[in-house]
Amino acid sequence: MNREKEWQWTIDEYQKHIEEDEPKKKKGMGGNAIHYENNKGYDVIDFVQDYKLNFNRGNVVKYIARAGKKDDELQDLYKAKDYIEREIQYVRDLQKKATDKFLNQ
């Protein structure tokens, strides 16, 4: 899958997620769909915020925790994989940039 198609898939999924969440926002709550339920008194988002995870890492945790609670378990696992691959590339790029800067001093 080329990067443009990957980004489009992510954008399309994000827009779909926003549309799914719209009725929940009107109720004034984060959501009561089955994939939000954990019977623990906190949501995955609370965990992500508590650990101050960035967007990619937070989405990995979110999709892993919710995998199997919606229609397509594999889709959630692939989403988690996509975000971890993006984070790995981001960290590699940062390390390369730091190494290049050090070597060019």
Summary of the structure (lengths in Angstrom):
residues: 105
radius of gyration: 16.8
end to end distance: 37.5
largest distance: 56.5
contacts: 228
relative contact order: 0.08
helix: 73%
strand: 0%
